[in-house]
Amino acid sequence: MTVLALLFLFILSTVGSSGHRASTVECRSTAAARQIGMRAGAPLKMAVFADLHFGEAASTEWGPLQDVNSTRVMNTVLHNEAPDFVIYLGDVITANNIMIANASLYWDQAISPTRNRGIPWASVFGNHDDAAFEWPLEWFSAPGIPPIHCPQTATSYSGEECSFKGTGRLGLMTNEIKNNGSFSSYGPRNLWPSVSNYVLEVSSPDDQQSPVAFLYFLDSGGGSYPEVISSSQVEWFRQKAEEINPDSRVPEIVFWHIPSTAYKVVAPKSGIEKPCVGSINKEDVAAQEVETGIMDLLANRTSVQAIFVGHNHGLDWCCPYKKLWLCYARHTGYGGYGDWPRGARILEITQTPFSLQSWIRMEDGHVHSKIVLS
């Protein structure tokens, strides 16, 4: 199959199901946080897509085919679950394989199944999203370095703009937030180069001034800088939480890409046994380089219900840690290492009484690993 044929298949696969309803979740902004409005009488359902790795091996026929397959997984999950909101949990693209300064085009492809359905979403960065371009050694033998294909929408490109260079976190986020459905944010400038740090409020359909939950997103680094949640991010979280949830009355849910070292503490030794819940435990936890205090802060907040990460493709368990849960998503993309079946973690928030439930929906439609996390 030629690259052109694969691209044609990809375009077809990004078209949303005509029978899928557009999300009726309301989107509002307040001084404290952007709001995700729950629908009256219904829980809020969220799908988590992790480690899509679009643009991997982009110069080969294999790479574009994986993007087609990844799009199929997302379309299947979105069709079966009809979520109100989608979270992209890092490594949306494999920037180290993308050889021109248009990584945002691959990012756009990755979010297209969600965007085409009118479902709002939020993103957090992983370690591959702005990784430096890696020159394949085989390009230095016959037939040589492949030609650069610049975006057809551009009228002109300089050598710098269309070169063997990726797109950084700020550029990716600038492109991301141009979409009306994106809830993503640059985050505070004083935290840069850590970019995707922000909080969203899940609000009640009965009273917009009564939060149901807060969703925190943290940039766990990697790629252009070390794999770490810095002490500055910890302090930002502390101050923000004291501002919008001073009495810890409102439940909090946290998302980042690379697991903290606490995941090593609770990781199942072999099989997944209670109180842990999951289906695969096929590798060791690949944690952040250093712990600077985020877990101490979260473990001591009674309002924190769970943390969700990606990064390890062969893990999908949830395990208790002190008073909260540490959970993996499920490897969604066909890019990246591992041949385990693909799927997505689903989260469901109920308002009265508050409940956070989760399960994993597989590409083949199978549902497993149901668990109540609050």
C-alpha positions in Angstrom: 0.0 0.0 0.0 1.4 3.4 -1.0 1.7 6.4 1.4 -0.9 8.2 -0.7 -3.3 5.4 -0.2 -2.7 5.3 3.5 -3.3 9.1 3.8 -6.6 8.6 1.9 -7.6 5.9 4.4 -6.6 8.3 7.2 -8.8 11.1 5.9 -11.8 8.7 5.7 -11.1 7.4 9.2 -11.2 10.9 10.7 -14.7 11.6 9.7 -17.0 11.3 12.7 -20.0 9.0 12.8 -23.0 10.9 11.4 -25.2 9.4 14.1 -23.1 10.5 17.0 -24.7 13.4 18.9 -22.5 16.5 19.5 -21.7 17.0 23.1 -24.3 19.0 25.1 -21.8 19.9 27.8 -21.7 23.6 28.4 -18.4 25.4 28.5 -18.0 28.5 30.6 -15.2 30.6 32.0 -14.9 32.1 35.5 -12.2 34.1 37.3 -11.1 30.9 39.1 -11.3 28.2 36.3 -12.9 27.3 33.1 -16.1 25.3 33.7 -17.4 22.1 32.3 -21.1 22.2 32.8 -22.8 18.9 33.7 -26.1 18.0 32.0 -29.1 17.9 34.2 -29.9 14.5 35.5 -26.9 12.9 33.9 -23.3 12.0 35.0 -20.3 13.5 33.3 -18.5 10.9 31.2 -14.9 11.4 30.1 -12.7 9.3 27.8 -8.9 9.4 28.3 -6.7 8.8 25.2 -3.1 8.1 26.1 0.1 7.7 24.1 -1.3 8.1 20.6 2.1 8.8 19.1 0.9 10.3 15.8 3.6 11.1 13.3 5.9 8.2 14.4 8.0 6.9 11.5 6.3 9.5 9.3 8.6 8.9 6.4 7.7 5.2 6.1 4.5 3.4 5.0 4.3 1.8 8.5 4.0 5.1 10.3 1.0 6.6 8.5 -0.8 3.2 8.9 -0.4 3.4 12.7 -2.1 6.8 12.6 -5.0 5.3 10.7 -5.2 2.5 13.2 -5.1 4.9 16.2 -7.9 7.0 14.7 -10.0 3.9 14.3 -9.5 3.1 18.0 -10.6 6.6 19.0 -13.6 6.5 16.7 -14.7 3.2 18.1 -14.4 4.3 21.7 -16.2 7.6 21.0 -19.0 5.7 19.2 -19.4 3.1 22.0 -19.1 5.4 25.0 -20.4 8.8 23.6 -18.4 10.8 26.3 -19.1 14.4 27.2 -15.4 15.3 27.4 -12.1 13.8 26.2 -8.7 14.1 27.8 -5.5 13.6 25.8 -3.0 12.3 28.3 0.3 13.1 26.7 2.5 11.7 23.9 -0.1 12.8 21.4 2.6 12.9 18.8 6.1 11.4 18.4 8.0 14.7 17.7 11.4 13.0 17.5 10.2 11.3 14.3 8.6 14.4 12.7 11.1 16.1 10.5 9.5 19.4 9.7 8.2 22.3 11.8 4.6 21.3 11.5 4.1 18.9 14.3 0.9 20.7 15.0 -0.5 19.1 11.8 -0.1 15.7 13.3 -1.6 17.0 16.6 -4.6 18.2 14.6 -5.0 14.7 13.1 -4.9 13.2 16.6 -7.7 15.3 18.0 -9.8 15.2 14.8 -12.1 12.3 15.9 -13.1 14.3 19.0 -13.3 17.6 17.3 -15.4 16.3 14.4 -18.0 15.1 16.9 -18.2 18.4 18.6 -16.9 17.0 21.9 -14.8 19.4 24.0 -11.4 18.2 25.2 -8.2 19.1 27.1 -4.6 18.0 26.6 -1.5 17.6 28.7 2.0 17.2 27.4 4.1 14.0 27.5 7.8 13.4 26.9 7.5 12.8 23.2 5.4 15.8 22.2 8.3 18.2 21.8 11.2 15.8 21.7 14.2 16.8 19.6 14.3 15.3 16.1 16.4 12.1 15.9 18.2 11.5 12.6 17.8 7.9 11.4 21.2 6.4 10.5 19.7 4.7 7.5 19.1 8.0 5.9 22.8 8.4 5.4 22.9 5.5 3.0 21.0 4.9 -0.3 18.5 6.3 -1.2 19.5 9.1 1.2 17.5 11.7 3.2 13.9 11.8 2.1 12.6 15.2 0.7 10.8 17.6 3.0 7.1 18.0 2.2 5.9 21.4 3.5 2.2 22.0 4.3 0.3 22.8 1.1 -1.6 25.5 2.8 1.5 27.6 3.2 2.4 30.1 0.5 6.1 30.2 1.3 8.5 28.7 3.8 12.0 29.7 4.8 14.6 27.1 5.4 14.1 27.5 9.2 10.4 27.1 9.1 10.4 24.0 6.9 13.3 22.1 8.2 14.4 19.1 10.2 13.1 20.6 13.4 10.0 19.9 15.5 7.5 22.2 17.2 7.9 23.2 20.8 5.4 23.0 23.6 4.4 26.7 23.2 3.8 26.3 19.5 1.7 23.1 20.0 -0.4 24.8 22.7 -0.9 27.9 20.6 -2.3 25.7 17.8 -4.3 23.6 20.2 -6.2 26.5 21.9 -7.2 28.0 18.6 -9.9 25.3 18.5 -13.2 26.3 20.0 -13.6 22.9 21.6 -10.2 22.9 23.4 -10.1 23.6 27.2 -6.3 23.4 27.2 -4.2 26.3 28.5 -0.7 27.7 28.4 -0.6 27.8 32.2 1.3 30.4 34.3 4.3 31.8 32.5 6.5 31.5 35.6 6.2 27.7 35.3 7.6 27.6 31.7 9.1 25.5 30.1 6.5 23.4 31.9 3.4 24.5 29.9 0.2 22.4 30.4 -0.6 23.4 34.0 -4.2 24.4 34.5 -7.4 23.5 36.3 -10.9 23.0 35.1 -14.1 23.1 37.1 -16.9 20.6 36.7 -20.0 22.6 37.6 -23.5 21.6 38.7 -26.4 22.0 36.2 -28.5 23.3 39.1 -26.0 25.9 40.5 -23.1 27.2 38.5 -21.5 28.5 41.6 -21.4 25.1 43.2 -18.4 23.1 41.8 -18.9 19.3 41.6 -15.2 18.6 41.1 -11.9 20.2 40.0 -9.7 18.6 37.3 -6.0 19.5 37.6 -3.6 19.1 34.7 0.2 19.1 35.3 3.0 19.0 32.8 5.4 16.2 33.9 8.2 17.2 31.6 10.3 15.2 29.2 11.3 16.0 25.7 12.8 19.4 25.7 13.5 19.4 29.5 13.8 16.9 32.4 11.0 14.5 33.3 9.9 16.2 36.5 7.0 18.1 38.2 9.0 21.0 39.7 8.7 22.5 43.1 7.3 25.6 41.4 4.5 23.5 40.0 3.9 22.1 43.5 3.6 25.6 44.9 1.3 26.6 42.1 -1.0 23.7 42.9 -1.0 24.5 46.6 -1.9 28.2 46.0 -4.5 27.4 43.4 -6.2 24.8 45.6 -6.2 27.2 48.5 -7.8 29.8 46.3 -10.6 27.8 44.7 -11.1 24.9 47.2 -9.8 26.2 50.6 -11.7 23.8 52.8 -11.0 20.8 50.5 -14.8 20.3 50.3 -14.8 19.7 46.5 -13.3 16.5 45.1 -10.2 16.9 43.0 -8.9 14.7 40.2 -5.4 15.0 38.8 -3.9 14.2 35.4 -0.3 14.1 34.1 1.7 11.9 31.8 4.8 10.4 33.5 4.1 8.5 36.7 5.6 9.7 40.0 7.9 7.4 42.1 4.8 6.6 44.2 3.6 4.4 41.4 6.6 2.1 42.1 5.5 1.8 45.7 2.1 0.4 44.9 2.8 -1.4 41.6 1.7 -5.1 41.6 4.6 -7.5 41.9 3.3 -9.9 39.3 -0.4 -10.5 38.8 -2.9 -7.7 39.6 -4.7 -8.6 42.8 -7.1 -6.8 45.0 -7.3 -4.0 46.1 -5.7 -3.2 42.7 -7.8 -3.5 39.6 -6.6 -3.9 36.0 -5.8 -6.3 33.2 -2.2 -5.9 32.3 1.0 -5.5 34.3 3.6 -6.2 31.7 6.5 -3.8 32.6 8.1 -1.9 35.4 7.0 1.6 36.3 9.0 4.2 34.3 8.8 7.1 36.8 9.9 10.8 36.7 13.5 11.5 37.4 13.0 13.1 40.8 10.2 13.7 43.3 10.0 17.3 44.4 6.9 17.2 46.7 3.8 16.8 44.6 2.9 13.4 46.1 3.3 14.7 49.6 0.9 17.5 48.8 -1.7 15.4 47.1 -1.6 12.6 49.7 -2.3 15.1 52.4 -5.3 16.7 50.7 -8.4 14.8 51.6 -10.1 16.1 48.5 -7.8 14.4 46.0 -9.5 11.3 44.7 -7.2 9.9 42.1 -4.2 10.6 39.8 -4.2 9.4 36.1 -1.1 8.9 34.0 0.1 7.3 30.8 3.6 6.7 29.6 3.9 3.0 30.4 2.1 1.2 27.5 2.0 -2.2 29.2 0.2 -1.1 32.4 -3.4 -0.3 33.0 -4.0 -0.9 36.7 -5.4 1.3 39.5 -4.0 0.8 43.0 -4.7 2.6 46.3 -2.0 4.9 47.7 -2.7 6.3 51.2 -6.1 8.0 50.8 -6.2 8.2 47.0 -5.9 6.1 43.9 -3.0 5.9 41.5 -4.2 4.9 38.0 -2.9 4.3 34.6 -4.8 5.0 31.4 -4.8 2.4 28.6 -2.4 2.6 25.6 -4.7 4.0 22.9 -2.4 4.6 20.0 -0.8 2.1 17.6 2.3 4.2 17.6 4.9 3.6 20.4 6.2 0.3 21.7 4.2 -2.8 22.6 1.6 -4.9 20.9 -1.0 -5.1 23.7 -4.6 -4.5 22.6 -5.6 -0.8 22.5 -8.3 0.9 24.4 -9.1 3.9 26.6 -9.9 4.6 30.2 -13.3 6.0 30.9 -14.2 8.1 33.9 -17.7 8.9 35.1 -18.6 11.6 37.7 -21.9 11.6 39.4 -23.0 14.6 41.4 -25.3 13.5 44.2 -23.9 11.8 46.0 -20.5 12.4 44.5 -19.0 9.3 42.8 -16.0 8.7 40.6 -16.2 5.5 38.6 -13.9 4.1 36.0 -13.5 1.3 33.5 -11.6 0.5 30.3 -13.2 0.3 26.9 -11.2 -1.8 24.4 -11.0 -1.4 20.7 -13.0 -4.6 20.2 -15.8 -3.2 22.4 -15.0 -5.2 25.5 -15.3 -3.5 28.9 -13.2 -4.5 31.9 -11.6 -3.2 35.1 -14.6 -1.4 36.5 -13.8 0.3 39.8 -15.3 2.9 42.1 -12.6 5.4 43.0 -14.5 7.5 45.6 
